[in-house]
Amino acid sequence: MQTMLTDSPEKAARFINDGGIVAFPTETVYGLGAAICHPEAVLRIFHAKGRPPDNPLIVHIARPEDVLKIADHIGREAEMLIRRFFPGPLTIVLKKNSAVPDSVTAGLDTVGVRCPSNADAQSFLRHCICPVAAPSANLSGKPSSTSWKAVLQDLDGKIDCLLRGEPSAIGLESTIVDCSGTTPLLLRTGAVSLEELRSVVGSLETRDSLQTEEPPRSPGLKYPHYAPAARIVLCRPHEPIATPAGERAAYIGLSIPEARGLSLSRICRTPDEYARMLFDFFRLCDSRGIAVIYCELPPEKGIGRAIRDRLGRAASGH
C-alpha cells in the first residue's frame, strides 16, 4: 500500500469517507482514524498499529454538540466538562449508543469522546461523514507521534493517507474522565489538569482514591505504553547520575544534570515544554542508538502529573 501525503483536510477526509484509515494532527498527538460507520476500517487500525483488540479507541467529533451522535446519555457533570473544555485536550467516557460498533469500544457499553481544538483536525472532522475513531498514530506500545514525520516513520505503507500538519502543541495524549457512572473518575492525566477538572466538577475522584476491578474504559491503562527502545531511568532534580560504562546514555528534564558521559541531553525550560518534547526526544534517542535515558521527574502538579504518568509507563515497558 502507498501512503498518500496531503496538506488538505478535505482530501484526507475523502479517504475516511471511502472506508480508509488516515493519520491526522491534533493538539495532543497525531491520531490514526477511521469512520465509525465503516466498522471494517476500524479493524484496520488495530492491524496497522499492531494494537490488541481489547484496547478501546477514542471517538473524535468536529463539534461539541456531536456528542449526541455517539452517546446514549449525557449527565450533568459531563455537560459541565463539555461546556468548559470542548474543543480541547479532554476525553469524556459516556454510555455509547447503537451508532458505535463494538470494535471501537472493545465490547464495552461505554465510549470515549473528544473534540480536538487543532484547526486541521477540526476541518478534517467536519469533512468526514461520521465521527472518527482514532488512537495515537504510532506502532502499539511505542512513543506517540507528535509530528507527521514520526507517523511516517512508523506507519508508511500501512495506512491510506497522512494529513500533514504542525507538530503537536501539547505532545501528550488527552486527559480522560469517566462520566459513565455515578462518580466522575479521572482515568488518565493530561494537559487538562486535575486541579482544572476539580474547579468544574468538585466531586471528581482519581483511580487511587476509588479502586475498581472493572475492565479499563479507556486507552493507556491496560498495556505498557510510550516506551522507546532505550531503558528508562527516573531521577530526581539534581540527583547525581552515574552513566553506565560502555553504554550510550541520554537525559531529559528541567534542571541541568550532575552527570558526565552523556551522549545526548535536553534541558526544558518549563513543564509544558517538557511535555511537548518528550516523545520526540524518545524517538531521537532511538535513532542515535541510546541505551539508557535518564528522565527527571517534574513537580507533581498541572501537566507535570501527566509527564510523571507517561514516564512511569515508559519505564515499566522494559
PLY file of the C-alpha trace (Angstrom):
ply
format ascii 1.0
element vertex 318
property float x
property float y
property float z
element edge 317
property int vertex1
property int vertex2
end_header
0.00 0.00 0.00
1.21 3.51 -0.80
0.52 6.12 1.85
-0.74 9.35 0.33
0.65 12.56 1.86
-1.56 15.63 1.77
-1.86 19.07 3.35
-5.60 19.21 2.59
-8.03 18.21 5.37
-10.76 17.82 2.74
-8.69 15.37 0.65
-7.78 13.39 3.76
-11.46 13.16 4.72
-12.27 11.61 1.35
-10.19 8.58 2.31
-12.12 8.29 5.59
-15.45 8.59 3.78
-14.43 5.85 1.34
-13.58 3.44 4.19
-9.87 4.18 4.53
-7.66 4.93 7.53
-5.97 8.31 7.88
-3.41 9.82 10.27
-4.16 13.40 11.24
-2.77 16.08 13.58
-4.34 17.13 16.85
-3.12 19.40 19.64
-2.23 16.37 21.80
-0.59 13.83 19.45
-1.27 12.64 15.90
-4.23 10.26 15.60
-4.94 7.34 13.27
-8.59 7.48 12.31
-11.39 5.50 10.70
-15.08 6.33 10.36
-17.23 4.55 12.95
-19.78 3.98 10.18
-17.14 1.80 8.43
-16.51 -0.95 11.02
-14.16 -2.82 8.69
-11.95 0.28 8.53
-11.87 0.46 12.33
-10.44 -3.08 12.39
-7.69 -1.97 10.00
-6.46 0.49 12.66
-5.67 -2.40 15.00
-3.83 -4.26 12.24
-1.76 -1.23 11.16
-0.68 -0.41 14.72
-0.33 -3.98 15.98
-2.81 -2.95 18.68
-4.59 -5.53 20.90
-8.32 -5.68 20.03
-9.32 -5.37 23.70
-7.84 -1.84 23.90
-10.72 0.64 23.29
-10.48 3.62 20.93
-11.48 7.26 21.41
-14.05 8.75 19.03
-13.28 12.23 17.69
-16.01 14.73 16.81
-15.98 18.07 14.99
-18.33 19.97 17.30
-19.27 19.64 20.98
-22.91 19.02 20.08
-21.85 15.96 18.05
-21.51 14.07 21.35
-25.18 13.22 20.84
-24.23 11.22 17.73
-22.45 8.58 19.82
-23.60 8.90 23.46
-26.71 7.35 24.94
-26.88 9.82 27.82
-25.02 12.94 28.96
-25.18 13.62 32.69
-24.81 16.92 34.49
-21.08 16.54 35.25
-20.32 15.59 31.64
-22.27 18.61 30.39
-20.24 20.88 32.67
-16.95 19.44 31.43
-18.03 19.65 27.76
-19.06 23.26 28.20
-15.70 24.16 29.77
-13.17 22.02 27.89
-14.58 21.17 24.41
-12.92 21.70 21.98
-9.69 20.76 23.74
-7.45 18.00 25.12
-10.12 16.23 27.18
-11.80 12.87 26.53
-15.04 12.02 28.34
-16.24 8.42 28.72
-20.02 8.05 28.35
-22.55 5.28 27.74
-22.49 4.61 24.00
-25.43 4.39 21.62
-26.04 1.93 18.77
-24.06 4.03 16.25
-20.78 2.94 17.86
-19.58 -0.55 16.84
-18.17 -2.92 19.47
-14.79 -2.89 17.72
-14.37 0.74 18.81
-15.13 0.06 22.47
-13.57 -3.41 22.91
-17.06 -4.71 23.63
-17.74 -2.23 26.45
-21.02 -0.34 26.76
-19.10 2.94 27.06
-17.19 5.13 24.62
-14.56 7.85 24.99
-15.32 11.02 23.02
-13.11 14.01 22.27
-13.47 17.25 20.30
-9.94 18.39 19.35
-9.12 22.08 19.09
-6.40 21.79 16.43
-7.54 23.72 13.32
-6.53 21.00 10.84
-8.27 18.34 12.93
-11.41 20.48 13.13
-11.51 20.98 9.36
-10.77 17.30 8.69
-13.50 16.05 11.04
-16.07 18.46 9.58
-15.50 16.90 6.16
-15.91 13.33 7.49
-19.31 11.69 7.06
-19.47 10.47 10.66
-17.40 10.60 13.88
-13.88 9.18 13.65
-12.40 6.54 15.97
-8.70 7.23 16.47
-5.92 6.04 18.76
-2.47 7.63 18.53
-0.76 7.23 15.14
2.19 5.06 16.13
3.11 1.40 16.47
1.42 -0.01 19.55
3.41 0.43 22.75
5.93 2.84 21.25
6.17 6.62 21.84
3.23 8.51 20.39
3.81 10.55 17.24
3.89 14.33 17.67
4.87 15.15 14.06
3.87 13.86 10.66
7.43 12.65 10.08
7.18 10.42 13.15
3.91 8.99 11.83
5.55 8.22 8.51
8.45 6.52 10.29
6.06 4.07 11.98
3.20 3.65 9.52
4.38 4.39 5.98
2.79 1.83 3.67
0.37 0.65 6.38
-2.21 3.44 6.14
-4.05 5.08 3.26
-3.33 8.75 3.92
-1.37 11.09 6.19
-2.63 14.63 6.73
0.47 16.73 7.34
0.20 19.49 9.91
2.25 21.30 12.50
3.92 19.42 15.38
1.53 18.74 18.25
1.28 21.77 20.54
0.88 19.70 23.74
2.72 16.48 22.99
0.88 14.19 25.47
-2.36 12.30 24.96
-5.65 13.74 26.22
-6.87 13.73 29.79
-9.63 11.11 30.21
-12.56 11.39 32.64
-15.13 8.61 33.03
-18.60 10.12 33.42
-20.49 6.89 32.69
-21.09 6.01 36.35
-22.36 7.71 39.47
-18.98 9.29 40.33
-16.78 11.10 37.75
-13.40 9.35 37.67
-10.07 10.57 36.29
-8.68 7.69 34.22
-5.68 9.36 32.56
-3.89 12.62 33.25
-3.07 15.11 30.50
-2.97 18.80 29.67
-6.30 19.40 31.38
-5.06 19.05 34.95
-6.69 17.51 38.00
-6.86 20.97 39.52
-8.69 22.39 36.48
-11.13 19.48 36.40
-11.99 19.82 40.08
-12.61 23.53 39.64
-15.52 22.49 37.41
-16.55 19.15 38.98
-15.54 19.10 42.62
-16.71 15.51 43.11
-14.12 14.11 40.66
-12.31 11.05 42.02
-8.95 9.56 40.96
-8.11 5.92 40.35
-6.01 5.93 43.52
-8.91 7.09 45.69
-11.58 4.94 44.04
-10.36 1.40 43.42
-12.22 -0.64 40.79
-11.83 -4.09 39.27
-13.82 -3.25 36.14
-12.21 -3.58 32.68
-10.36 -0.41 31.60
-12.78 2.04 29.93
-10.09 4.00 28.11
-6.80 3.52 26.26
-3.48 3.70 28.06
-4.48 1.72 31.15
-4.06 -1.98 30.39
-0.82 -2.32 28.38
2.70 -0.82 28.58
2.86 2.38 26.57
5.12 5.16 25.37
8.34 3.12 25.63
11.38 3.78 23.43
13.91 1.04 22.73
16.17 2.51 25.42
15.81 1.69 29.10
14.14 4.48 31.09
15.61 5.51 34.45
13.65 8.02 36.55
15.60 10.53 38.61
15.02 13.43 40.99
16.10 17.04 40.29
19.87 17.47 40.70
20.29 13.80 41.59
23.81 12.63 40.61
23.73 10.34 37.57
26.30 7.60 37.07
26.16 6.73 33.39
26.82 3.04 32.66
30.22 2.22 31.20
30.13 1.20 27.57
26.53 2.34 27.00
25.27 5.46 25.28
23.17 7.49 27.73
20.85 10.49 27.40
18.99 12.84 29.73
15.84 14.96 29.58
14.47 17.17 32.33
14.00 20.64 33.79
17.33 21.01 35.57
20.95 20.60 34.48
22.03 17.07 35.48
25.04 16.19 37.60
26.41 13.69 35.10
29.34 13.04 32.79
29.47 10.96 29.67
26.03 11.80 28.32
25.74 11.36 24.57
22.58 13.48 24.36
20.69 15.82 26.69
17.66 18.08 26.54
17.00 20.76 29.18
13.40 22.01 29.09
12.52 25.50 30.30
9.02 24.63 31.55
6.86 21.54 32.23
4.82 22.43 29.12
7.97 22.30 27.00
8.96 19.03 28.68
5.61 17.51 27.72
5.85 18.81 24.16
9.36 17.43 23.62
9.22 14.12 25.50
8.08 11.65 22.83
10.10 13.33 20.10
13.18 13.03 22.35
12.48 9.32 22.89
12.40 8.82 19.13
15.61 10.83 18.67
17.32 8.62 21.25
16.24 5.51 19.37
17.67 6.91 16.14
21.00 7.63 17.90
21.34 4.18 19.44
20.91 5.39 23.02
20.78 2.50 25.51
19.51 4.33 28.62
17.56 7.58 29.07
17.57 9.39 32.41
14.30 11.28 32.86
13.85 13.87 35.58
10.56 13.66 37.45
8.82 17.08 37.27
6.71 18.53 40.11
3.51 16.53 40.59
1.08 19.28 39.65
-0.51 20.54 36.45
0.89 18.84 33.36
3.79 17.61 35.48
1.46 14.92 36.82
0.81 13.74 33.25
4.53 13.69 32.42
5.21 11.56 35.50
2.45 9.17 34.41
3.93 8.73 30.92
7.45 8.32 32.30
6.28 5.67 34.73
4.51 3.73 31.99
7.53 4.03 29.68
9.83 2.77 32.44
7.53 -0.23 33.13
7.59 -1.20 29.46
11.06 -2.76 29.83
0 1
1 2
2 3
3 4
4 5
5 6
6 7
7 8
8 9
9 10
10 11
11 12
12 13
13 14
14 15
15 16
16 17
17 18
18 19
19 20
20 21
21 22
22 23
23 24
24 25
25 26
26 27
27 28
28 29
29 30
30 31
31 32
32 33
33 34
34 35
35 36
36 37
37 38
38 39
39 40
40 41
41 42
42 43
43 44
44 45
45 46
46 47
47 48
48 49
49 50
50 51
51 52
52 53
53 54
54 55
55 56
56 57
57 58
58 59
59 60
60 61
61 62
62 63
63 64
64 65
65 66
66 67
67 68
68 69
69 70
70 71
71 72
72 73
73 74
74 75
75 76
76 77
77 78
78 79
79 80
80 81
81 82
82 83
83 84
84 85
85 86
86 87
87 88
88 89
89 90
90 91
91 92
92 93
93 94
94 95
95 96
96 97
97 98
98 99
99 100
100 101
101 102
102 103
103 104
104 105
105 106
106 107
107 108
108 109
109 110
110 111
111 112
112 113
113 114
114 115
115 116
116 117
117 118
118 119
119 120
120 121
121 122
122 123
123 124
124 125
125 126
126 127
127 128
128 129
129 130
130 131
131 132
132 133
133 134
134 135
135 136
136 137
137 138
138 139
139 140
140 141
141 142
142 143
143 144
144 145
145 146
146 147
147 148
148 149
149 150
150 151
151 152
152 153
153 154
154 155
155 156
156 157
157 158
158 159
159 160
160 161
161 162
162 163
163 164
164 165
165 166
166 167
167 168
168 169
169 170
170 171
171 172
172 173
173 174
174 175
175 176
176 177
177 178
178 179
179 180
180 181
181 182
182 183
183 184
184 185
185 186
186 187
187 188
188 189
189 190
190 191
191 192
192 193
193 194
194 195
195 196
196 197
197 198
198 199
199 200
200 201
201 202
202 203
203 204
204 205
205 206
206 207
207 208
208 209
209 210
210 211
211 212
212 213
213 214
214 215
215 216
216 217
217 218
218 219
219 220
220 221
221 222
222 223
223 224
224 225
225 226
226 227
227 228
228 229
229 230
230 231
231 232
232 233
233 234
234 235
235 236
236 237
237 238
238 239
239 240
240 241
241 242
242 243
243 244
244 245
245 246
246 247
247 248
248 249
249 250
250 251
251 252
252 253
253 254
254 255
255 256
256 257
257 258
258 259
259 260
260 261
261 262
262 263
263 264
264 265
265 266
266 267
267 268
268 269
269 270
270 271
271 272
272 273
273 274
274 275
275 276
276 277
277 278
278 279
279 280
280 281
281 282
282 283
283 284
284 285
285 286
286 287
287 288
288 289
289 290
290 291
291 292
292 293
293 294
294 295
295 296
296 297
297 298
298 299
299 300
300 301
301 302
302 303
303 304
304 305
305 306
306 307
307 308
308 309
309 310
310 311
311 312
312 313
313 314
314 315
315 316
316 317
